[in-house]
């Protein structure tokens, strides 16, 4: 995938956003300026405010009194908070991560390498290896002056975008096709009311495909033993090429919007999953 970045704010439905972000210190104190911090959040706008107000207001102990901090990028699209927290920990501790131990060049910052460049090098490698390379992730630049190309090519389904994130409690407006079945087209079982929020359909609006998420995942995986997350395939009804990442993005309540839509955002609302960082400071050698 190319390093093209589109712009614009994205609205993420409350309770469905899990992100891992990178902070850079803008402190006037030379001891802290340029230092970085990796953390987890369900609400980026609220989280950066907490960091800049200090640990007494929900910020991390390691960032307190070392700011102001700037949130420069965030990786989101994780299926749940556990997956995001595992990604956060590995990004913080590449020398201890089972997945990254085989990359000795990630163990420490290189001479003359900035803290940001070091952290970017780590996440670039992470996005290209398992299990993360099969997840429908989005790399979102939050500060345009920090944008740069990825040296290690990312999987084709990983999106690189730019723009802020706002969290909204408003349910996404989704057109429900009248010809949608109340049965899964793959297992032929009746769809229970509690399952309807987890259904997937075709990317073509006129296609009546209705499937349980697990049923469609199994179908798209086909003869890929040992894999649990599909990359893509074709619709079992109309044979339209399908991207698993795009199917999940549509199902997950993400809506592109204009920059002036803050009136529908609810950044001060509490979330079902709290912003709890691992709060492990990276040992960066000068």
C-alpha positions in Angstrom: 0.0 0.0 0.0 1.2 3.5 -0.8 1.8 6.1 1.9 -1.0 8.3 0.6 -2.9 10.0 3.4 -6.4 11.3 3.1 -7.6 14.0 5.4 -10.7 14.7 7.5 -12.0 13.9 10.9 -13.5 10.5 11.7 -16.5 9.9 14.0 -16.1 6.7 16.0 -19.0 5.2 17.9 -18.6 5.2 21.6 -17.6 1.8 22.9 -16.2 0.7 19.5 -12.9 2.6 19.4 -9.6 1.1 20.7 -6.5 3.0 19.8 -2.8 2.9 20.7 -1.1 6.3 20.4 2.3 7.9 20.4 2.9 11.1 22.3 5.9 13.5 21.8 6.9 16.0 24.4 7.0 19.6 23.5 8.6 20.6 26.8 10.9 23.6 27.0 13.0 21.6 29.3 15.8 20.0 27.3 15.7 16.9 29.6 12.2 16.0 28.4 11.7 17.6 25.0 11.4 15.1 22.2 10.8 12.1 24.6 8.0 9.8 23.6 5.2 7.8 25.3 3.1 5.0 24.0 -0.4 4.5 25.5 -3.9 3.1 25.0 -7.1 5.0 24.7 -10.8 4.8 23.8 -11.0 8.6 23.4 -8.0 10.4 22.0 -9.2 13.9 22.6 -10.0 13.3 26.2 -6.7 11.3 26.8 -4.3 14.0 25.5 -6.1 16.5 27.8 -5.5 14.1 30.8 -1.8 13.8 30.0 -1.4 17.5 29.7 -3.2 18.2 33.0 -1.2 15.7 35.0 -1.6 12.4 36.9 -4.1 14.1 39.3 -6.5 14.4 36.4 -6.1 11.0 34.9 -2.8 11.4 33.1 0.0 8.9 33.3 2.6 9.2 36.0 5.4 9.0 33.5 4.1 12.0 31.5 3.3 14.2 34.4 5.2 17.5 34.5 7.1 16.6 31.3 4.8 18.2 28.8 3.1 19.7 27.1 2.5 16.6 25.1 1.4 16.2 21.5 -0.4 13.1 20.2 1.2 12.7 16.8 -0.2 9.3 15.6 -2.6 6.6 16.7 -3.2 3.0 15.5 -6.8 1.9 15.7 -9.2 -0.7 14.4 -8.4 -3.4 17.1 -11.3 -5.8 17.7 -11.3 -5.2 21.4 -9.3 -3.5 24.2 -7.3 -6.7 25.0 -5.8 -6.7 21.4 -5.0 -3.0 21.7 -3.4 -3.4 25.1 -1.2 -6.2 23.8 -0.1 -4.1 20.9 0.6 -1.2 23.3 2.8 -3.4 25.5 4.8 -4.8 22.6 5.4 -1.3 21.2 6.6 -0.2 24.6 8.8 -3.2 25.2 10.2 -4.6 21.9 13.1 -6.3 23.7 10.6 -8.3 25.8 7.9 -9.0 23.3 7.8 -12.6 22.0 6.9 -11.3 18.6 9.7 -8.8 18.4 12.6 -10.6 20.1 13.8 -11.8 16.7 14.5 -8.2 15.6 17.5 -7.2 17.7 17.7 -3.8 15.8 14.5 -2.8 17.7 16.0 -3.3 21.2 17.4 0.2 21.5 17.6 3.6 20.0 20.4 4.0 17.5 23.0 6.8 17.8 21.6 10.2 16.7 18.2 8.7 16.2 15.3 10.7 17.7 12.9 9.1 20.2 10.1 9.6 17.6 12.1 7.9 14.8 12.9 5.0 17.1 9.2 4.5 18.1 8.1 4.9 14.5 10.6 2.2 13.4 9.2 -0.2 16.0 5.6 0.3 15.0 6.5 0.0 11.3 7.9 -3.4 11.9 5.0 -4.5 14.2 2.4 -3.7 11.5 4.0 -6.1 9.1 4.2 -9.2 11.4 1.7 -11.5 13.0 -0.7 -11.3 14.6 -1.1 -7.6 13.8 -0.6 -7.8 10.0 -3.9 -9.6 9.6 -6.0 -7.1 11.7 -8.0 -4.4 9.9 -5.9 -1.6 11.3 -5.7 2.1 10.5 -2.6 4.3 11.0 -3.9 7.8 11.6 -1.6 10.8 11.6 -2.8 13.5 14.0 -0.1 16.0 13.3 0.8 16.7 9.6 4.3 17.8 10.3 5.2 14.4 11.6 3.9 12.4 8.7 6.5 10.2 6.9 6.7 7.2 4.7 7.0 3.6 6.0 10.3 2.0 5.2 8.8 -1.5 5.6 5.8 -1.8 3.3 2.5 -2.3 5.2 -0.1 -5.0 4.3 -2.4 -3.8 1.5 -5.5 -3.7 3.8 -3.9 -1.4 6.4 -5.0 2.2 5.8 -2.8 5.3 6.3 -4.9 8.4 6.9 -4.7 11.7 8.6 -7.2 13.7 10.7 -8.6 13.9 14.2 -10.9 11.4 15.9 -14.1 12.3 17.7 -16.1 9.9 19.8 -19.9 10.0 19.5 -22.7 8.3 21.3 -24.9 8.7 18.3 -25.7 5.5 16.5 -24.4 5.4 12.9 -27.0 5.9 10.3 -27.0 2.6 8.3 -29.4 1.8 5.6 -30.9 -1.6 6.3 -31.8 -3.3 3.1 -35.4 -4.5 3.0 -34.4 -7.7 1.2 -32.0 -8.8 4.0 -32.8 -12.3 5.3 -33.4 -13.2 8.9 -31.3 -16.3 8.3 -27.5 -16.6 7.9 -26.9 -17.5 4.2 -24.0 -19.7 5.2 -25.1 -21.8 8.2 -28.9 -21.4 7.3 -29.6 -20.7 11.0 -32.1 -18.1 12.2 -30.5 -14.9 13.3 -31.5 -14.2 16.9 -32.3 -10.5 17.9 -29.2 -10.3 20.1 -27.0 -11.3 17.1 -28.2 -8.7 14.7 -25.6 -6.1 15.7 -22.9 -8.5 14.8 -24.1 -9.4 11.3 -22.1 -8.8 8.2 -23.3 -8.2 4.7 -21.9 -7.6 1.2 -20.3 -4.3 0.3 -22.7 -4.0 -2.6 -25.9 -2.4 -1.3 -28.2 -4.4 -3.6 -26.8 -7.8 -2.5 -29.0 -9.5 0.2 -26.1 -11.3 1.9 -26.6 -11.7 5.6 -24.1 -13.7 7.6 -22.9 -14.3 11.2 -19.5 -12.8 11.5 -17.8 -16.1 12.3 -19.6 -17.9 9.4 -18.4 -15.3 6.9 -14.9 -15.4 8.4 -14.7 -19.2 8.1 -16.0 -19.0 4.5 -13.4 -16.4 3.5 -10.6 -18.2 5.1 -11.3 -21.3 3.0 -8.3 -23.5 2.9 -6.0 -21.4 5.1 -5.4 -23.7 8.1 -4.1 -22.1 11.3 -5.5 -18.7 10.4 -8.4 -17.1 12.2 -8.6 -13.6 10.6 -9.4 -13.4 6.9 -7.9 -10.8 4.6 -10.5 -10.9 1.9 -12.3 -13.0 -0.7 -15.5 -12.9 -2.7 -19.1 -12.6 -1.7 -20.8 -16.0 -1.6 -23.9 -14.6 -3.4 -22.8 -12.0 -5.9 -19.0 -12.8 -6.1 -18.0 -9.2 -5.4 -14.5 -8.9 -4.1 -14.6 -8.3 -0.4 -12.1 -6.8 2.0 -12.5 -8.1 5.5 -11.0 -4.8 6.9 -13.7 -2.8 5.0 -16.5 -5.1 6.2 -15.5 -4.6 9.8 -15.0 -0.8 9.4 -18.6 -0.5 8.1 -19.9 -2.7 10.8 -17.9 -0.9 13.5 -19.6 2.4 13.4 -16.9 4.6 11.8 -18.1 7.6 9.8 -16.0 10.1 7.9 -17.1 13.7 8.5 -16.2 17.3 8.1 -13.9 19.1 10.5 -16.7 21.3 11.8 -18.9 18.5 13.2 -17.8 18.8 16.9 -21.4 19.4 17.9 -22.2 15.7 17.6 -19.0 14.6 19.5 -19.3 13.6 23.1 -15.7 13.6 24.3 -16.6 14.2 27.9 -18.9 11.1 28.2 -17.6 8.2 30.1 -16.7 5.1 28.1 -17.3 1.4 28.9 -13.6 0.8 28.7 -11.4 3.2 30.7 -8.2 4.8 29.4 -5.7 2.6 31.4 -2.2 2.7 30.0 0.3 0.1 30.8 2.3 3.1 32.1 5.7 1.5 31.3 8.4 4.0 30.4 10.7 3.0 27.7 14.4 2.9 28.6 15.8 5.0 25.8 19.6 5.3 25.8 20.9 8.7 24.6 
